[in-house]
């Protein structure tokens, strides 16, 4: 099969790395890709939001399957456009992608399908939002309704912090149109889990679980990021809990989406909070998480391409996936200053990191400049390792991190701490 992966981050490198191992694959492209994807696919200089350009490329190159990595092209309609061109795309329609594109939409789905989630209200007026916060008190969660690249959620510890977030999002316009409407909800407590399911519109199969580390600093302090590391599987979320979560969160969502005439096909990512009264949904995303995808691809024993084809063909009802029990840990290396204004074009020397046994390094914000590897973004590398136990996997990942010479890079040193606590 001829496959096109859309995206250029660590998630897409991991997907290309896994797809390249499929006996079903004959040719693999990645648009736009990065220096890492170039090692296992042919990069194509097409922007992820150039939907017409991506469709034309897929048509001209007889692509059999398109896999969008991130949410922007999905919300922009890549699945609809590929479908109109007669090209299989493992991703939801624009209408179904509103599960990530709009927090309000997701909350309405939860209410209709009786999915456990935090109590919430929607606001389009800053004054009314502030009045609500003062009435409810803190802690409280402020969410931009639209896409915000992982930066649209503030867990406010005080009323003043919540009011500041309302001002930033709604009045200062720091997130543009995405922040003009807010969802304000109760603050849930407990460990967070990322659960993934592969869906064909009617049926779903479990696609693994992981735990992300969102805040920039050790001990979960500092601002939220796109993710500073992940590990899988989370020991506090066993197979029985995963099976239950599929029945409580995933399958009712598919049923409600079907009832509305917008069936969901592709990867459904449920962010769950394991509260004292049971798991509750924090949010839905319509793609793999990053860096969760990287550690999941190390553990997946089944052929990913075969699973994606089954999802596109509506044949997941009798499908199953096999997983390696050995845990995997991924440590994100980011550029100095991230998640704020960060350095760019700083030299990276991977040294002997890639030769460490059990290690796989996935590129994200990297580029080649005069033949040398440099950083082109904030989150730059995900250094992953798999071993027989979580402690050894983490030690191995950090051994590889320490072999990388990049003075302008940094990472958290406590990825996986909850599993070891």
Secondary structure, DSSP 8 states (H G I E B T S, - for coil): -EEEEEE-SHHHHHHHHHHTT-TT-SEEEEEE--TTGGGTSEEE---TT-HHHHHHHHHHTT-SEEEE-SHHHHHHTHHHHHHHTT-EESS--TTTTHHHH-HHHHHHHHHHHT--B--EEEES-HHHHHHHHHHH-SSEEEEESS--TT-SEEEESSHHHHHHHHIIIIIS-TTGGGGSSEEEEE---SEEEEEEEEEESS-EEEEEEEEE--EEETTTEEEE-S-SEEEES-TTS-HHHHHHHIIIIIHHHHHHHHHTT---EEEEEEEEEEETTEEEEEEEESS--TTHHHHHHHHB-S-HHHHHHHHHTT--TT----B-SS-EEEEEEEETTTTSS---S-B-B-TTGGGSTTEEEEESSEEEETTEEEE-SSEEEEEEEE-SSHHHHHHHHHHHHHT-B-TTEE--S-TTHHHH-
